[in-house]
Amino acid sequence: MSTAAHRRRAPALRASRRRHDRDSSGHAARVVAGALADAFLTVDWARGPLLDVGYEVLGRRPRWLGPVVTAVLRAYREAPADRPRELAEFITAPSRQPIRVRRATATRTVRQRWDSPRIDDLAALAELLDLDPDELDWFADRRGINRKHADHKVRHYSYIWIGDRLIEAPKSRLKAIQRRLLDEVLGPLPVHEAAHGFVPGRSAHTFAAAHAGQATVVRLDLRAFFTSVTAGRVYGLFRTAGYPEPVAHALTAMCTTRTPHAVSGRIEHRTPHLPQGAPTSPALANLVAFRLDRRLTGLAARFGVTYGRYADDLAFSGSLGYPSRLVEAVSAVVADEGFHVNPAKTRVRGSGDRQRLAGLVVNAHPAVPRDDYDRLRAMLHTAARDGLDAANRDGHPDFAAHLTGLVSWASHGHPARAARLERLLRAALA
């Protein structure tokens, strides 16, 4: 390179070196701050112990450590035991020298709002789930292998397209872990009284019953309900429940997924989200939607109507002079809470129309539509006359159980129908 060319490039080279030096210095500062935060949370929250452990971690006695400890104690009257990352961000400890961390992070649950199990750290989480630390790392995908690997055998999920809907189904080991989390961690967390889907003791029938016999029924659909619940919102829920940062991150990772690019080419949403197909997703969606339910309940009270939600179906019922005003107000609240109404599925039905919610007609009292009831009776007649195989036109693997479930669904709250259908079912299964 000529001398003139070198001179022309010199300013750019110096600027590049300065940027590199700043980046290196910033990385070193973050490493030091993280190590100090981890160490501080392992000792008594007082100046002497904090200085001692800081000196031990750094392997030297820098003058700047005293002011750092003073600032930390002024900012935090008590140790932020569940927030090591926050503490690390607060600490400013510039250094150009590499350090070796000699103590592990010790977090603990500081406060719990609900009666969920106490999980102080990742070791306690692994014990709760009967996993060793390496297995916990694997299923929490802390290295990003699952979402980045090209081989589907390495991934934790199977992907199935049903029309335009992507079902992301966890494989057997992760599904078992998620079921345990559903029972032991999510179960004690409260959902709003307006939520009826996937809530013990509530059902499509309790959802529909609240809107039976009303002058007007308005139904709205939430578009992409599960994928609208991002990993960040799930993490916020676990932090609100009182879990320390590392535990909340691991729980979030085991309950959310990032759709691999090879699969997500047909969809726009690639942000980590609740997978439609995981046993934990309905419960988490209900919990994250708590504030949405609370706000819509208040909005319904202002309009003098009743509100309820079954999964992604929103229902309002009562006497409404201008339903369009309600729909507009609901859509605004839904958008403000990070969800989206699907306008194509909004329905406003008066008492002279068929008012239908969650597959039930609610004009008088919740009931399976007459045509569905007639089809079920015909299916039972065919099964009784020609056998179960002849009536099983859709190829259900356990057709007897399928029929039993349909009879139970259609009989709910209707003793006369129940008696007729039970007789037909006994004849079909005889």
C-alpha positions in Angstrom: 0.0 0.0 0.0 1.3 3.5 -0.9 2.1 6.0 1.8 -0.7 8.3 0.5 -3.2 5.5 0.6 -2.1 4.6 4.1 -2.6 8.2 5.2 -6.1 8.2 3.7 -7.0 5.1 5.6 -5.4 6.1 8.9 -8.4 8.0 10.4 -10.7 5.1 9.7 -8.2 2.6 11.2 -7.8 4.7 14.3 -11.6 5.0 14.7 -12.0 1.2 14.2 -9.3 0.6 16.9 -11.1 3.0 19.3 -14.4 1.2 18.7 -12.7 -2.2 19.3 -11.1 -0.9 22.5 -14.5 0.5 23.8 -16.2 -2.8 23.0 -13.5 -4.8 24.7 -13.6 -2.5 27.7 -17.4 -2.7 27.9 -17.3 -6.5 27.7 -14.7 -6.6 30.5 -16.8 -4.3 32.6 -19.9 -6.5 32.1 -17.9 -9.6 33.1 -16.6 -7.9 36.2 -20.0 -6.5 37.2 -21.6 -9.9 36.7 -19.0 -11.7 38.8 -19.3 -9.2 41.6 -23.1 -9.3 41.6 -23.0 -13.1 41.8 -20.5 -13.0 44.6 -22.2 -10.2 46.6 -25.4 -12.4 46.8 -23.6 -15.2 48.5 -22.6 -13.3 51.7 -24.2 -11.1 54.4 -25.4 -7.8 53.0 -22.9 -5.5 54.8 -19.9 -3.5 53.7 -17.2 -5.8 55.2 -18.4 -9.1 53.8 -19.1 -7.4 50.4 -15.6 -6.0 50.2 -14.0 -9.3 51.3 -15.8 -11.4 48.7 -15.2 -8.8 46.1 -11.4 -8.9 46.8 -11.6 -12.7 46.7 -13.3 -12.8 43.3 -11.1 -10.1 41.7 -7.9 -11.6 43.2 -6.7 -8.0 44.0 -7.8 -4.9 46.0 -8.7 -2.2 43.5 -9.5 1.2 44.9 -12.7 1.5 43.0 -14.4 -1.5 44.8 -15.1 0.6 47.9 -17.2 3.2 46.1 -19.0 0.4 44.2 -20.0 -1.3 47.5 -21.1 2.0 49.0 -23.3 2.7 45.9 -24.8 -0.8 46.0 -25.7 -0.6 49.7 -27.3 2.9 49.2 -29.3 1.6 46.3 -30.4 -1.7 47.9 -31.3 -1.7 51.6 -31.6 -5.5 51.3 -29.9 -8.0 49.0 -31.8 -8.3 45.7 -31.4 -12.0 46.0 -33.8 -12.8 43.1 -32.3 -10.2 40.7 -28.6 -10.9 40.0 -28.8 -9.5 36.5 -30.4 -6.2 37.7 -27.6 -5.9 40.3 -24.9 -6.6 37.7 -26.4 -3.8 35.5 -26.3 -1.4 38.4 -22.6 -2.1 39.2 -20.0 -0.2 37.3 -16.6 -1.7 37.6 -14.4 -1.0 34.6 -11.4 -3.3 34.2 -9.1 -4.4 31.5 -7.8 -7.4 33.4 -9.4 -10.9 33.0 -10.9 -12.4 36.2 -11.8 -15.8 37.4 -15.1 -16.2 39.2 -14.6 -18.3 42.3 -18.1 -18.4 43.6 -21.4 -19.5 42.0 -24.6 -17.5 41.9 -26.8 -18.0 44.9 -30.3 -16.7 44.3 -33.4 -17.2 46.4 -37.1 -16.5 46.2 -37.6 -13.2 48.0 -41.4 -13.0 48.0 -44.3 -15.1 46.5 -47.7 -13.7 45.7 -49.4 -17.1 45.5 -49.1 -20.5 47.0 -46.8 -21.9 44.3 -43.7 -24.1 45.1 -40.6 -22.3 46.3 -37.8 -22.7 43.7 -34.7 -20.7 44.8 -32.3 -21.7 42.1 -31.7 -23.9 39.1 -30.6 -26.8 41.3 -34.0 -26.7 43.1 -35.8 -26.5 39.7 -33.8 -29.5 38.5 -34.7 -31.4 41.7 -38.4 -30.5 41.3 -38.4 -31.9 37.8 -36.2 -34.9 38.5 -33.6 -33.7 36.1 -29.8 -33.4 36.4 -28.3 -30.0 35.6 -27.3 -31.0 32.1 -30.8 -32.3 31.3 -32.2 -29.0 32.6 -29.9 -27.1 30.3 -30.9 -29.3 27.4 -34.7 -28.9 27.8 -34.4 -25.2 28.6 -32.3 -25.0 25.4 -29.9 -22.5 27.0 -27.4 -22.9 24.2 -30.0 -22.4 21.4 -29.3 -25.8 19.9 -32.9 -26.8 19.6 -34.1 -23.8 17.6 -30.9 -23.6 15.4 -30.2 -27.2 14.6 -31.1 -28.4 11.1 -31.8 -31.9 12.1 -35.4 -32.3 13.3 -34.4 -35.2 15.5 -32.5 -32.8 17.8 -35.4 -30.4 18.2 -37.8 -30.6 21.1 -40.9 -30.1 19.0 -42.7 -31.7 16.0 -44.4 -29.4 13.6 -47.7 -30.1 11.8 -49.6 -27.8 9.5 -53.4 -28.0 9.7 -54.5 -25.7 7.1 -52.9 -22.3 7.9 -52.5 -23.3 11.6 -49.1 -24.6 12.8 -49.3 -27.1 15.7 -46.0 -27.2 17.6 -46.2 -30.4 19.6 -43.5 -31.1 22.3 -41.9 -34.5 22.1 -42.5 -37.0 24.9 -39.8 -36.0 27.4 -40.5 -32.3 27.2 -44.2 -32.9 27.3 -43.9 -34.8 30.5 -41.8 -32.0 32.0 -44.5 -29.4 30.9 -47.3 -31.5 32.4 -45.4 -31.5 35.7 -44.9 -27.8 35.5 -48.6 -27.4 34.8 -49.6 -29.4 37.8 -47.1 -28.1 40.3 -46.1 -24.6 39.3 -48.9 -23.2 37.2 -51.8 -24.9 39.0 -51.7 -22.7 42.1 -51.6 -19.4 40.1 -55.0 -17.7 40.0 -56.9 -17.0 36.7 -59.6 -14.4 36.3 -63.2 -15.4 37.0 -64.2 -14.5 33.5 -61.8 -17.2 32.0 -63.6 -20.5 31.4 -61.4 -22.4 29.0 -58.9 -24.9 30.4 -59.8 -24.0 34.0 -60.7 -26.7 36.5 -64.4 -26.6 37.4 -65.2 -24.4 34.4 -66.0 -25.4 30.8 -67.7 -24.4 27.6 -71.0 -24.9 29.3 -70.2 -22.5 32.2 -69.0 -20.0 29.6 -72.2 -20.3 27.5 -74.5 -20.3 30.5 -73.5 -16.8 31.5 -74.9 -15.5 28.2 -78.1 -17.6 27.8 -81.4 -15.9 27.2 -79.9 -12.4 26.5 -81.3 -9.9 24.0 -77.9 -9.5 22.2 -74.8 -11.7 22.1 -71.5 -10.4 20.7 -68.7 -12.8 20.0 -65.1 -11.7 19.0 -62.2 -13.9 18.2 -58.6 -13.3 19.2 -56.2 -13.9 16.3 -53.1 -16.1 16.9 -53.9 -16.2 20.6 -50.9 -18.4 21.7 -48.3 -16.9 19.4 -49.3 -13.4 20.8 -48.1 -14.5 24.2 -44.4 -14.0 23.8 -41.5 -15.4 25.9 -41.1 -11.9 27.5 -44.6 -11.9 28.8 -44.2 -15.4 30.2 -41.0 -14.4 31.9 -42.8 -11.4 33.4 -45.5 -13.7 34.8 -42.9 -16.0 36.5 -41.1 -13.0 37.9 -44.4 -11.7 39.2 -45.0 -15.1 40.8 -41.7 -14.4 42.8 -39.2 -16.7 41.0 -35.6 -15.5 40.8 -34.3 -14.4 37.4 -32.4 -17.6 36.5 -35.4 -19.8 37.5 -37.9 -17.6 35.6 -35.7 -17.7 32.5 -35.5 -21.5 32.6 -39.2 -21.9 33.2 -39.9 -19.6 30.3 -37.6 -21.5 28.0 -39.2 -24.8 28.8 -42.7 -23.4 28.1 -42.0 -21.4 24.9 -40.4 -22.0 21.6 -38.9 -20.2 18.6 -40.1 -21.7 15.4 -37.2 -22.9 13.3 -36.7 -20.9 10.1 -37.2 -24.0 7.9 -40.7 -24.4 9.4 -41.6 -20.7 9.9 -41.2 -19.8 6.2 -45.0 -19.9 5.9 -45.7 -17.6 8.8 -44.6 -14.1 9.9 -44.3 -14.8 13.6 -40.8 -16.1 14.6 -40.6 -14.4 18.1 -40.3 -17.0 21.0 -43.9 -17.7 22.0 -46.3 -20.2 23.5 -46.5 -23.3 21.2 -50.0 -24.4 20.3 -49.7 -28.1 21.3 -47.9 -27.8 24.6 -49.9 -28.7 27.8 -48.7 -25.6 29.6 -49.8 -23.1 26.8 -53.5 -22.8 27.7 -52.8 -22.2 31.4 -50.1 -19.7 30.6 -52.2 -17.9 28.1 -55.0 -17.6 30.7 -52.6 -16.2 33.3 -51.0 -13.7 30.9 -54.5 -12.6 29.8 -55.5 -11.8 33.4 -55.2 -8.1 32.9 -57.1 -8.3 29.6 -59.9 -10.1 31.4 -60.0 -7.6 34.2 -60.1 -4.6 31.8 -62.8 -6.2 29.6 -64.9 -7.1 32.7 -64.7 -3.4 33.7 -65.6 -2.3 30.1 -68.6 -4.7 30.1 -69.8 -3.2 33.4 -69.7 0.3 31.8 -71.9 -1.0 28.9 -74.2 -2.8 31.3 -73.4 -6.3 29.8 -71.8 -9.6 30.9 -68.3 -10.6 29.7 -66.6 -14.0 29.5 -63.7 -15.7 27.6 -63.2 -19.2 26.5 -59.6 -19.5 25.2 -59.6 -17.1 22.2 -63.4 -16.5 22.2 -64.6 -13.3 23.8 -68.3 -13.0 24.6 -70.5 -10.1 25.7 -74.2 -10.3 26.3 -77.1 -8.1 27.4 -79.2 -5.2 26.1 -77.1 -3.2 23.7 -78.4 -0.2 21.7 -75.2 0.2 19.6 -73.1 -3.0 19.6 -70.6 -1.4 17.2 -69.5 0.9 20.0 -68.8 -2.0 22.2 -66.9 -3.8 19.5 -64.8 -0.8 18.8 -64.0 -0.3 22.5 -63.1 -4.0 23.0 -60.8 -4.0 20.0 -58.9 -1.0 21.4 -58.4 -2.7 24.8 -57.4 -6.0 23.2 -54.8 -4.2 21.0 -53.5 -2.3 24.1 -53.0 -5.6 25.9 -50.9 -7.0 23.0 -53.6 -9.2 21.4 -55.5 -8.7 18.1 -59.2 -9.1 17.3 -60.0 -11.0 14.0 -62.7 -8.7 12.5 -63.8 -11.4 10.1 -65.0 -13.6 13.0 -66.9 -10.9 14.9 -70.6 -11.8 15.3 -73.5 -9.8 16.7 -76.7 -11.8 17.2 -80.1 -10.7 18.5 -82.7 -12.9 20.2 -84.2 -13.6 16.8 -81.0 -15.1 15.4 -79.2 -18.3 16.4 -76.9 -17.1 19.2 -74.0 -19.6 19.4 -71.0 -19.7 21.7 -68.3 -22.5 22.0 -70.5 -24.8 19.9 -73.6 -24.3 22.0 -76.8 -22.4 21.2 -77.6 -20.0 24.0 -80.9 -18.4 22.9 -82.8 -20.0 25.8 -80.3 -22.2 27.7 -77.0 -23.8 26.5 -77.7 -26.7 24.2 -76.0 -28.5 21.3 -77.6 -27.3 18.0 -80.5 -29.4 16.8 -78.7 -30.5 13.6 -75.7 -31.7 15.7 -78.0 -33.6 18.0 -79.8 -35.3 15.0 -76.5 -36.3 13.5 -75.4 -37.9 16.7 -78.7 -39.8 17.0 -78.3 -41.1 13.4 -74.7 -42.2 14.2 -75.9 -44.1 17.2 -78.7 -45.8 15.2 -76.2 -46.9 12.6 -73.8 -48.2 15.2 -76.6 -50.2 16.9 -77.9 -51.6 13.6 -74.7 -52.2 11.6 -71.9 -52.1 14.1 -69.3 -49.6 15.3 -67.0 -50.0 12.3 -69.8 -49.1 9.9 -70.7 -46.0 11.8 -67.0 -44.9 12.2 -66.8 -43.0 8.9 -64.0 -40.7 10.1 -61.8 -43.5 11.3 -61.5 -42.6 15.0 -59.0 -45.0 16.7 -61.3 -45.5 19.7 -64.8 -45.0 18.3 -66.6 -46.3 21.4 -64.9 -43.6 23.6 -65.6 -41.0 20.9 -69.3 -41.8 21.0 -69.4 -41.8 24.8 -67.8 -38.3 24.8 -70.3 -36.9 22.2 -73.2 -38.3 24.2 -71.9 -36.6 27.4 -71.4 -33.3 25.6 -74.9 -33.3 24.0 -76.6 -34.5 27.2 -75.2 -31.8 29.6 -78.0 -30.0 31.3 -80.7 -31.8 29.4 -82.2 -34.8 31.2 -84.6 -35.8 28.5 -82.0 -35.8 25.8 -79.6 -37.6 28.1 -82.0 -40.4 28.7 -82.7 -40.9 25.0 -79.0 -40.8 24.0 -77.9 -43.1 26.8 -80.4 -45.7 25.6 -79.1 -45.4 22.1 -75.5 -45.6 23.3 -76.1 -48.8 25.3 -77.6 -50.4 22.2 -74.6 -49.2 20.0 -72.1 -50.6 22.4 -73.9 -53.9 23.2 
